[in-house]
Amino acid sequence: MSVQADDPAISVASGKSASLRPLLEWMARKAEPIIIGLVAILIGLGLFSLFILAIGKSPVVLFQLMYTGGFGSWFSVQNSLSRAAPLLLTALCVALPARLGLVIIGGEGAVVLGGVAAAAMAMPLVGAAPVSLTLILMGIAAMVVGGAWIGLAGFLRHYRGVNETISSLLLSYIAIALMNQFVEGPLRDPASLNKPSTKPLPADYMLGNIPGMDVHWGLVIGILACILSFILIEVTSYGFAARIAGGNVRAAQIQGLPVGRLIAGFTAIAGSFAGLAGMIEVVAVQGSANASLAAGYGYTGILVAFLARHNPLAIIPVAILLGGIDASGGLIQRRMGMPDATVLVLQGTLFIVILFCETFYGRFKIFNPDLWKRSL
């Protein structure tokens, strides 16, 4: 028996599939970074396990210790959250310029200079100004210096054609050298003998903890920064213009968008977040500016940003995950007799695999609605 073309059942089925198509397209596009990201993490963990086996250790025991050290107890969770706080801000230093097609990897420089600037601002204000005003001015100083430092890489990229990846990385080494010069020179506290540092902040000038938690307020600041960055990128016209310029600079210029100002502005905002991370390290962890500011948060922030696909909201859980992995380094060292830098090997392996998996985006039909049959 033949089926008529105008059969109502066929029309209803066709109408339902057509009405579902926008939802399916949205789900496919949202699922792609999640699925590919998870696969990349699993591959990275597999390769890291082979490395652990090659040196005669058990990867199962290592992953158990990694979980225990990062999230196995309330103390471990709080330690992980504290370590995640600077990662939130340094990841934004990578994620924001990435929306413009820029690869900034020099956030470490903005972190150390932001910490030095904050400590220098505090020196004449401690005891002469209210605590709240001192902390605000320290934050402003750190953000201005960090923003200017990373903004310089953006300026060189647009106006002189200097590759921002290379320039920002080289600027970070210069920043660390400048930090050592200031901390061991004009800003040094004479009482700091074994470890040169600036004058320690009094206890009442330190950033306190969140009520009920042994985690400083830097975590809240980092989360708020991620939320504000998401609003900037996804809601404002400034963020829309940046996304257009990131997709096609030539098209943006033809449309009259101020590409130069967008590059300089976004890199400056990104650097200000990294500088703020340095200030938080001074007022919440170290108590002074010293060589410990160069703890690698700027480099770990690169991995966080790429794992989160440069999405400011996705940076929050990824930073907590990487903070937990970093927090487990000491436990791994004590229990397995391995250096705490073992977690750095894991981070490096994950980063390489994630970069490799970037080439697979848009290649799978299931995640690319443009390749679907129009009859769906």
N, C-alpha and C positions, 0 to 999 in steps of 0.2 A: 504494500500500500504506500503510495507516495505521500509525502508531507508537503502541504502547501506552504509557499514562502511567507504567506501572511498569517501563519498559524499563531494564535495569541500566546501560546506557551513559549515559542521561540522569541517572540517580541519581548515578553516579560523577562526571560533569561538574559537576552541581549541588553535590556535596560538596566538590569541589576548589575551585570558585569561592567557596564559603562559607568554606573554610579560608584562602583567600588574602585575604579581605576585610580582616581586621585589619591585615595587612601593607600592603595597598594604601592603606588609610586613613592609616596612619602615614607612608608615603612621600609621600602627597599633602600632608599637613599640614606635613611637613618641607620639601617642595620649594617651597611657596608663598613663604615669605620669601626664599628663594634666587633664585627666578626673578624675582619682582617687584623685588627689590633690584638684580639684574643689569640688568634692563630700565631701571630708574630711573637707574642709573649710565650706561648707554649713551645714554639721552635727554639726561642732563645733559652728557655729553661732546659730544653733537651740538650742543646749544645753545651750549656754550662754544666749539666750533669756528666757529660762525657769528659769534660775537663777535670771535674772532681774525681771521677773514677780513675783517670789517668794518673793522678797524684796519690792514689791509694786510699781515698776517703769515700765515705758513703754519702751519696747525694740525698738519700732519704733522711738520714740523720741531720744533714745540714739544713734541709728545708723545714724539718721539724723545729730545729733551733731557731731558724729564721722567723718562723711563725711565733714561737714562744717569746723570743726577744722583742718582737715588734708588736704583737697583739695578744699574747698569751695571758696577760694579767692587766688589771687596771693601771698598775704602775707602768707597764710596758706601753699601754695605749697612750698614756699621758706623755711618755717620753717620745713616742712616735709623733704625736700631735705637735709637740714643741719643735721637733726637727722639721716638721712639714711647714711651719710658719714662714721661714725664709724662702722655702721652695715655691710657695704660692706666688711670691713677689718676683723672684728671679725667673720663674716660668713665664710670667707676663712680659718680662723683658724680651723674651723670644717670641711669644705668641702675637703680640700687637704688631710689631713690624712685619711678621709673616703674612698678615692680611694684606700687606702692600707688596708681597712678593720678595721681601727682604729676609735674609738669614743673618741674624745678629747673634753671635755666640760669645760676646765679650762682657756679659753681665757681671762676671766676677770683678772686673775693674770698677764698675759702678758701685758694687757692694763695698769694697774696701775703701774707696774714696768717700762714699757716703758715710761710712763709720767714722773716718778721720774727720770729716767736716762736722759731724754731729758732736764729736768729742771736743773739737776746737771751739765750737760755738758754746759749749757748756762751761768751758774753763773760766771766762769772765762773769758768767751768769750765776754759777753756783754760790748760794749765800747772798746774792744781790738781787735776785728776781724770784718771783713765785715759782713753785715746782711746775705747775701746769704750763705757765708761759715759757719756761725753760725747755720743757719737752716739745712744745709746739715749735719753738724756734729751732731746736735741734732737728726736728723732722723736716722743716722747710729747708734748712741748710743742706741736709742730706739729699733731699729730692732735687734741689737746684743743681748741686754738684753732679749727682748721678745723671740727671737729665741732660746737662751740658756735655757730659762725657760721651754718652751714647748718641746724643744728638749730633755730636761732631762726626761720628761715623756716617750718619744719615746725610749730613751736609756734604761730606766728601763724596758720598755715593752719587748724589744728584748733580752737584755743581762741578765736580772734578772727575767723575767717572771712576772713582776708586772703589774696588770691590769691598762691600760692607762686611762680608764675612772675614776677610783677611784683616781689614783695618780695625774692626772691633776686637778681634783676638789679639792683635799686636798692642792695641790700646790697653787691654787688660794687663799685659805684662808691664807696660809703662806705669799703669796705676799702682800695681803692687810695689814697684820700685819707688814710686813717690810716697806711698804709705810708709815704707821702711825708712825713707829719708826723713819724713816728718816725725815719725814715732821715735826714731833713734836720734833725732836732732832737736829742732826748736820746740816740739811739743812733748818731749820726754819728761816724765816725772823722775826727778833725781833719786827717789826712793826705789824705783824699779831697777834692780841690779841685774838679776839673772835673765829677766825677760823684759826688754824695753817696752814701755807702754805709756800712755798718757795718764794724767792724774785720775785715780779711781773716783767714780761718782759716789756721793753719799747714798746710804740705803734709801732715804726718802725720795731720791731722784731716780730710782730704778723703776722700771715698768712693772707693775704688780701682776698678780695672777688672777685668772678668771675665778670668781667665787665658786667654791666647791671643787676646784680642780687645781692640780699642780702644773698648770699650763699658762704661760704668760699671755697678755692681751694681744701680742703680735699675731696670734692665730686668727683672732676676730678681725684685726686690721687686714690681714691677707685675704680672708674670705670676702670682706666688704670690697676690697680692691678688685677681686675677680668678678663680683656681681656688677660693680660699676663699669668694669671693662666690657662685660657682655652687653650692657645697656649702650655703651658708647659705640660698639661695633654694629649691633643688630638693630638698634632703635633710632639713633640719631642720623641726621643727614651727613654729618662728618664721617661717621663710620661707613655709611653707604658709599660715599665718594671714595673712601679708602679701599673698599672692596672692589669697586669698579677699576680703580687704578691698579690694584693688585692683579686683576684678571687680564687687563690689556692697557698698558701705560699709554700707548699711542692713541687708542680710542679715547682714553680719559683726557688727553691733551686736546684732541679734536673737539671734544665736548666742552672744552674750556675749564676743566677742573684744575685747581692749583696743585699740581702733582708735587712740585718742590716743597710747598708749605706742608702738604700732607706727609711727605717723607720726614721732613725735619720735625714736624709736630708729633708724629707717632713715635719716632725714635726717642724724642725727648721725654714723652710720657712714659715710654717703656723704661728708659734709664732712670727716671724718677722713682719708679717702683723698686728697682734694684737698689738704688741709693737708700730708699726707706728701709729696705731689708738690712742694710748695713747699720743704720741707726738703731733698729730694733735689736740687733745683735749686741750693740754697745749698751743699751739701756735695759735690756732684759736678760742677757746671758753673761757677757764678758765684764761689764762694769767699766770698761775703758777700751780705747782703741789700741790694738796690738797685732802681732803677726797672726793670731788666731782668727782674725777676720777673713783671711784667705783660706777658708775651710772647704772650698770647692762647691759651695751652694750655687754659684753662678753656672758652673758646668753641669751639675745635676739638674738644674732648672731647664737645661736644653733637652734632656731626656724626658722630663715631665711634660714640656710643651709639645714635643713630637708625639708622645704617647697619647696626649689629649687631643691631638689633631688641631692644636692651636685654638681650641674652644675654651674660653675663660672659665665656664662653669665645669667643664670636664676636668680642668686642672685641679680642682679641689680634691676629688677622690684619688686622682693619680698621685698628687703630692703627698697625701696621707699614706698611700701604699709605699712610695719610695722612701718616705720618712721612716716607716716601719722597717724596711729592709736595711736602711742605714743604721737604725737603732740596734739592730741585731748583731752588728759587727763585733761588739765586745764579747757577747755571749759565745759566738762562734770561735773567737780567739781562745777563750778560756776552756771551752769544752772539747774542741777538736784540735787544739794546738795549731791552728791556722791563723795567719795574719788577718787583722780586721779589714785589711784592704781587699779581702776576698769579695766583699760585696761590690767593690769597684769593678772587679772582673765581670761580675754578673751584670752590672749596669752597662758596661761597655759592650758586652755581648748582646744585650737587649737593644741597645742603640743601633748597632750594626744591622741586626735583623729587621728592626723597624724601618730603617732607611731602605733596605732591600725590598721590603714589602710595599713601600710607597709606589713601586712600579706596577703593582697589581690593581691599583684603584682605577675604576672605570673599565676594566677588562672582562669582568664577569657579567654575563647577560642577566643573571638573576638580580643583580644590584643596579643595572643600568636600564631604566625604563625606555630610553631611546632605542634600545635594541629589541624591545618586545614587539610582538605582532600587533599591529594596530587593531586587530579584530578582538583583542581582549576586552 
